[in-house]
Amino acid sequence: VHWTSTLISGDVVWDFDYRAIGGDDIESLDQASVQEATTATDTAPSAAHERQTATITLTAGNLAAGDTVQFEFFRDGVDAADTLAGSAILHELLFEFADS
């Protein structure tokens, strides 16, 4: 997660909820629940607009090469740990999978 803010104090909580769907004609893409809900808390930059990087680690056993990953990504402003009193600006969300 690459993000920034004009604010230089407080923490932001990012939430990544997902479900990995695999196979051909095996699993439904119409799911009502997520497989895992994960978060990352990161601190505001030391100066306005400096790039911040937060990492959210997913459970490797939930994913396989070729899976379709349905996800919802958002700032969880109602989380008590989110104390950034203004906007967090998302620049980039990278999703990497290493099949080991």
C-alpha positions, 0 to 999 in steps of 0.5 A, a space after each residue: 500500500 503506497 499512500 500519503 497525507 498532508 497531515 504529519 501525525 496520527 495513524 491510518 488503518 487499511 483494510 483488505 478483505 478477500 476471497 480467492 477463487 480457484 479452478 475451472 467450474 469449481 467454485 462460485 464467484 458469487 460469495 457472501 463472505 470473505 475468506 480473510 479480513 486483514 488490516 495494516 496500521 501505518 503512521 502519517 508521514 514526517 512531512 506532507 506528501 511523503 510516500 508511506 508504505 504499508 504491508 498487509 500479509 495474506 495467508 499463503 495457504 488461501 492462495 494458489 497460482 491462477 486464482 481469481 482474487 475478489 477483494 475490498 480495500 478501504 481505509 477503516 476510519 471507524 477502527 480505534 487505531 485510525 487516528 489520522 484526523 483527515 484524508 489519507 491519499 492512496 497512490 498505489 495498491 500492489 498485489 504480489 504472489 510468490 509461488 514457492 
